[in-house]
Amino acid sequence: MKSQREMLTPQMLRYDDFDDRAETRYLPYLMYFHRAEYRSATINTDRLGFRISHGAPGPGSVANPPKGPVRLLAGSSTPFGIGATGDGATMASRLWSRYAPSVPWLNFAGRSHNSMQELLLFLMHRELVPEIDEIVVFSGLNDLALSRLPDAQRGDHGGFFNCGEYFDQMEELRASHRKAKRGFGRRAAGPEGEPHVVPPLADRITYAVNLTSRHLAALRLLAGPSGARITYVLQPLATWVRESGSPEEKAVFGELDDISNFWELYGDIATLETGRRYADALRVACEAQDVRFLDMSPVLAESVTGNDWLYVDRAHFTDHGTEITSRLLAESLGLS
């Protein structure tokens, strides 16, 4: 018997294959990125792993950009288009083909990336897009979600998804090279056995905002010579938009909750109140850097009804959700 997810969002099976951990593509500095030259009816990537977007002139991507100025849609899995039934249904494609088509839009997003990885992705591929008209960073959730990690995993630049596995593997590698040491040079005893206490929510919001602010400052420096305008859009988590979703969302979310620990891990950041507190703090940080800011959650909330099926899960849109969000994004930012 098929699950609700399979019946209502069959395209997600293709994303499951795309995200197969056995096929994870690890890259120096970036840690991980998408499978390159992936081909399917749902999702396609170029030789570098960037998703292909579509406009009236045809397809384009970071590895194969159209001539002249471009606009970049950066961020994590939501602007990447997890949930879309095809490349043409992603946000970058809808902006390019319908809602802001005057300049081509390229999908510059990275699945499961934090703000540091988003910055590194731009740094590593900046030379491929010399003329940039606009950069819209559609992000925010991952830095806040990852703020619950232990300090040793977060470090100075923020934790990343599955970093626990990375540190475990690195420790095994060190152990394989380690020789018994006597006298000077012995390692001091550490707190490895102490249980991790998740920091208070207020501290985690401050931490995530500070990271984002630092990385936006670096992005401004890197993008400065191009004259590109930078806008930071706080992505709309489903529960930051409305407390209860459409019948389809309720069916899929309930099924996903039965097989995941979403509420245990992220329940405190998934509330409407947390979404507003986080947005207010990000707005102040962006204003201090002269970066435009938009909290997408209330904009979306004012434009939909309880029957609008927006999400395939709490972070990623249906085609209908992407269509509405793309239109509202273009209108809110005055894009043509």
C-alpha positions, -999 to +999 in steps of 0.1 A: +000+000+000+014+034-010+020+060+017+003+094+017+037+109+006+040+086-024+004+092-035+003+130-029+040+139-038+054+111-060+082+134-072+097+130-038+109+095-046+132+110-072+146+134-046+151+104-023+173+089-051+191+122-057+199+125-020+210+089-016+237+090+011+256+062-007+260+086-036+270+117-016+295+138-035+321+152-011+341+183-022+371+200-007+363+229+016+325+227+008+321+193+024+293+181+001+274+192-029+249+179-054+255+150-078+268+164-111+250+158-144+221+141-127+193+134-151+157+126-145+122+139-154+122+158-121+156+172-114+187+179-136+221+193-127+250+206-147+286+194-147+292+212-114+261+200-096+240+232-099+203+228-108+193+239-142+167+267-144+145+276-174+134+309-189+119+320-222+153+319-241+159+283-228+178+266-200+207+280-180+229+272-151+261+283-133+282+261-155+264+272-186+252+308-180+235+329-206+255+359-219+252+392-201+240+400-166+223+374-145+205+372-112+214+346-086+189+328-063+211+315-034+204+296-003+197+260+007+172+233-003+141+255-006+154+277-034+172+247-048+137+234-054+132+202-033+096+193-039+092+207-074+079+183-100+105+196-125+133+221-131+108+245-147+087+246-115+115+258-092+116+294-079+145+305-101+127+292-132+094+308-122+111+341-117+130+339-150+101+327-171+072+347-156+075+370-126+108+388-131+121+378-165+140+410-175+173+393-164+180+356-163+179+338-129+203+311-121+198+285-093+228+291-070+214+271-040+230+242-022+210+213-006+214+212+032+239+241+032+244+266+061+253+302+055+291+295+055+286+269+028+264+293+008+293+318+010+319+293+000+298+282-029+297+317-042+335+322-036+344+290-054+323+298-085+323+336-087+343+337-118+317+318-138+292+346-134+311+379-140+280+401-145+256+399-116+226+422-114+210+408-083+217+383-055+187+370-035+197+348-006+166+328+004+177+311+036+178+311+074+163+279+086+195+257+086+216+281+107+190+281+134+184+244+132+221+237+135+226+261+164+216+233+188+248+213+180+277+211+206+302+239+206+329+215+194+309+207+163+298+243+157+333+258+160+337+294+149+319+291+116+288+270+123+280+234+122+268+216+091+245+187+086+259+152+094+290+169+109+289+144+138+298+116+113+326+138+100+341+143+134+337+106+143+356+096+112+383+122+117+388+109+153+392+073+139+417+086+115+437+104+142+436+073+164+450+052+136+481+075+135+484+082+171+512+067+190+514+064+228+530+095+242+547+099+275+557+130+294+553+162+276+530+163+246+502+142+261+467+153+254+448+169+282+417+151+293+386+164+276+349+166+284+339+140+258+318+121+282+297+150+294+262+152+280+254+180+256+230+206+269+211+224+241+216+262+246+185+283+254+165+294+224+174+331+228+211+322+227+206+301+196+188+328+178+216+353+186+242+327+174+224+321+141+219+358+134+256+366+142+267+338+118+244+351+091+255+386+096+292+377+093+287+357+062+265+384+045+293+409+052+318+386+034+293+381+005+290+419+001+328+422-002+330+394-028+300+407-048+309+444-044+329+449-076+299+436-097+276+462-082+250+435-075+222+443-050+219+418-022+187+409-005+183+384+023+149+366+025+141+346+056+125+314+041+090+306+053+089+274+074+053+260+072+047+266+109+060+302+106+033+308+080+003+292+097-004+269+126-025+245+106-020+237+069-042+223+041-057+188+043-029+174+021-002+190+044-018+175+075-018+140+059+018+142+048+031+159+079+014+134+101+030+106+082+064+122+083+061+128+121+055+091+126+089+082+112+110+113+123+119+132+154+111+167+140+093+180+170+119+166+195+147+184+176+130+215+162+098+220+181+110+251+198+121+268+166+090+258+147+066+281+165+051+313+150+066+333+179+101+320+172+098+328+135+089+364+143+117+368+169+142+354+145+130+376+117+132+407+139+168+400+148+178+393+112+161+425+101+182+445+125+214+427+113+207+433+076+198+469+081+231+475+098+248+462+067+226+480+042+212+446+030+176+445+020+156+421+042+123+404+037+105+380+061+086+358+037+063+341+062+038+369+070+038+379+033+028+344+024+004+341+052-016+371+041-019+357+005-032+322+010-062+303+025-063+272+047-070+251+015-038+262-003-015+232-005+019+249-001+043+223+013+055+188+006+071+189+041+075+217+066+104+233+047+098+226+010+072+238-014+047+221-038+046+236-073+016+257-061+036+270-031+065+279-053+043+297-078+027+319-051+060+325-033+078+335-066+051+360-074+051+375-040+089+376-039+090+396-072+062+419-060+077+425-026+112+432-039+101+452-070+117+428-094+107+430-131 
